Amino acid sequence: MGYDNEHAQPLIFDIETAPLDGAEEFLEPVEAPANYKDPLKISAYIEEKRQEQLDKCGLDVDLCRVVAIGMQLEGQDVSVISGKDVSEANMLRAFWTQAAIGHHLIGFNCLGFDLPVLFRRSLYLRVETCHVQIDRFKHPCVTDLLDELSYSGRLRMRGLSFYCRRFGIPDTDTLKGADIAKAVAEGHWDLVEAHVRCDVLKTTALAARMGHFKALAVA
């Protein structure tokens, strides 16, 4: 395994997302089953299903927003930017500035999620991007570790935590991706930033194990 361009410095990255403010306006209507007659049960059912819809918005390319981005270059510590002090548009600009330098982008499920979200949010917010090809079988400037481990989806796709356990990579993160929206809503930006930092470090360690990162920076 090597780099597509030996002069391109690898850039590990990861993003965190949460439901878009006002996402409920774009959700499909919810109706209780026809056999529900009790108004209280009907109301409870609709509220529960509505919340389930909202919870999934954080993973919907059109109904999510980027709340944090973590990046790491070889020999350097992880850099984290979040919505605590920076607008989403400026977070996106910071990422594309790095990508435009010509770094080789490395992530976990970045072809399936991170990059499509970054492109779509940039489109909605009118943020200029750089050209990064993310076609399924042609992405010379991007390495997706999940894509490689699953042989482009021919094998079962497993999560980053699974591969950390399987390769003996330390995982000290106490926050799950599903908890990000709640942490953002409650203003716990320290937890959000710590989570994306952990994810970048785990991705970095996995990339090094797979031969895509020459050395690990000290955490």
C-alpha positions in Angstrom: 0.0 0.0 0.0 1.3 3.4 -0.9 0.3 6.9 -1.9 -1.1 7.8 -5.3 1.3 10.8 -5.3 4.5 10.3 -3.3 4.7 14.0 -2.8 1.2 14.4 -1.4 1.2 14.6 2.4 -1.5 12.4 4.0 -4.2 14.3 5.9 -6.3 12.3 8.3 -9.8 13.8 8.9 -13.1 13.2 10.5 -16.3 15.2 10.9 -19.1 15.3 13.5 -22.7 16.2 12.5 -26.0 17.0 14.1 -29.5 17.6 12.8 -29.9 20.8 10.9 -31.8 23.5 12.8 -35.4 23.4 11.4 -34.9 19.9 9.9 -38.4 19.0 11.1 -39.8 21.2 8.3 -38.5 18.8 5.7 -39.7 15.5 7.4 -42.4 13.3 6.0 -45.7 13.5 7.9 -46.3 10.9 10.6 -49.6 9.1 11.2 -50.5 6.6 13.8 -51.7 3.1 12.8 -55.4 3.0 12.0 -56.2 0.8 15.0 -55.0 3.5 17.4 -58.2 5.2 18.8 -57.0 6.7 22.1 -55.9 10.4 21.4 -53.2 10.2 24.0 -51.7 7.0 22.5 -51.9 8.6 19.0 -50.1 11.7 20.2 -47.4 9.6 22.0 -46.9 7.5 18.9 -46.6 10.5 16.6 -44.2 12.2 19.0 -42.0 9.1 19.3 -41.8 8.5 15.5 -41.2 12.2 14.9 -38.2 12.1 17.3 -36.9 9.0 15.6 -37.0 11.0 12.3 -35.2 13.9 13.8 -32.5 11.7 15.4 -31.7 10.3 11.9 -31.3 13.8 10.4 -27.7 14.0 11.8 -26.8 11.3 9.2 -28.8 12.7 6.3 -26.7 14.7 3.8 -29.5 17.1 3.2 -30.7 17.5 6.8 -27.5 17.6 8.9 -25.0 20.2 9.7 -21.3 19.9 10.4 -20.5 20.7 14.1 -16.8 19.7 14.3 -13.9 18.8 12.1 -10.7 17.1 13.2 -7.6 16.9 11.1 -4.0 15.5 11.5 -0.9 15.7 9.4 2.1 13.4 9.9 4.3 14.5 12.8 1.7 16.9 14.1 -1.0 16.8 16.7 -4.7 16.7 15.9 -6.3 20.0 15.0 -10.0 20.4 16.0 -12.4 23.1 15.0 -16.0 23.2 16.2 -19.1 25.2 16.3 -18.2 26.4 19.8 -16.4 29.4 18.4 -16.5 29.1 14.6 -19.4 29.2 12.2 -20.1 26.1 10.1 -19.1 28.0 6.9 -15.7 28.9 8.4 -15.2 25.3 9.5 -15.8 24.2 5.9 -13.5 26.8 4.6 -10.7 25.7 6.9 -11.1 22.1 5.7 -11.1 23.0 2.0 -8.1 25.2 2.5 -6.2 22.2 3.7 -7.6 20.0 0.9 -6.6 22.5 -1.7 -2.9 22.3 -0.7 -2.9 18.9 -2.3 -3.0 16.6 0.7 -4.0 13.0 0.2 -7.2 12.7 2.2 -7.6 9.7 4.5 -10.7 8.9 6.5 -13.0 6.1 7.7 -16.1 5.9 5.6 -15.1 9.3 4.2 -16.3 8.4 0.7 -19.7 7.2 2.0 -20.3 10.0 4.5 -17.7 12.7 5.4 -16.9 14.0 2.0 -20.4 13.9 0.6 -21.6 15.9 3.7 -18.7 18.4 3.3 -19.6 18.9 -0.3 -23.3 19.2 0.3 -23.0 21.6 3.3 -20.6 23.7 1.3 -23.2 23.9 -1.5 -25.9 24.9 0.8 -23.8 27.5 2.5 -22.2 28.8 -0.7 -18.7 27.8 0.4 -16.1 27.3 -2.3 -14.7 23.8 -2.5 -11.8 22.3 -4.3 -11.9 19.4 -6.8 -11.7 16.1 -4.9 -12.9 13.1 -6.9 -15.1 10.8 -4.8 -16.4 8.3 -7.4 -16.8 4.8 -6.1 -14.0 3.3 -8.2 -12.0 6.5 -9.0 -10.8 8.6 -6.1 -7.0 9.1 -6.6 -6.6 11.7 -3.8 -8.7 9.9 -1.2 -8.2 6.7 0.8 -11.2 5.4 2.6 -10.0 2.8 5.2 -13.5 1.3 5.4 -13.7 0.9 1.7 -10.3 -0.9 1.7 -11.2 -3.2 4.6 -14.5 -4.2 3.1 -13.0 -4.5 -0.4 -15.3 -1.8 -1.8 -18.4 -3.3 0.0 -17.8 -6.9 -1.1 -17.3 -7.9 2.6 -19.3 -6.8 5.6 -18.8 -3.2 6.7 -17.8 -2.8 10.3 -17.4 0.3 12.4 -14.2 2.1 13.4 -14.5 0.8 17.0 -14.6 -2.8 15.8 -11.3 -2.4 13.9 -9.7 -0.6 16.8 -10.5 -3.6 19.0 -9.4 -6.1 16.3 -6.1 -4.4 15.7 -5.4 -3.6 19.4 -5.7 0.1 18.9 -6.6 1.9 22.2 -10.0 3.5 22.4 -10.6 5.7 25.4 -13.6 7.6 23.9 -16.6 7.6 26.2 -19.0 9.5 23.8 -20.7 7.7 20.9 -21.6 9.3 17.6 -25.3 9.0 18.5 -24.7 11.3 21.5 -23.3 14.2 19.5 -26.6 15.9 18.8 -27.5 15.9 22.5 -24.1 17.2 23.5 -24.3 20.0 21.0 -27.9 20.9 22.1 -26.7 21.1 25.7 -23.6 23.1 24.8 -21.1 20.4 25.8 -18.6 21.4 23.1 -15.7 20.0 25.2 -17.2 16.5 24.8 -17.8 17.0 21.1 -14.2 18.2 20.5 -12.8 15.3 22.6 -14.9 12.8 20.6 -13.7 14.0 17.2 -10.1 14.2 18.4 -10.4 10.5 19.6 -11.9 9.5 16.2 -9.0 11.2 14.3 -6.4 9.5 16.5 -8.1 6.1 16.0 -8.2 6.7 12.3 -4.6 7.7 12.3 -3.6 4.6 14.1 -5.6 2.4 11.8 -4.1 4.2 8.7 -0.6 3.6 10.1 -1.4 0.0 10.7 -2.6 -0.3 7.0 0.5 1.4 5.7 -1.0 4.8 4.8 0.6 6.9 7.5 4.3 6.8 8.1 4.4 7.7 11.8 2.0 8.4 14.6 2.2 11.8 16.2 2.2 11.9 20.0 -1.3 12.4 21.4 
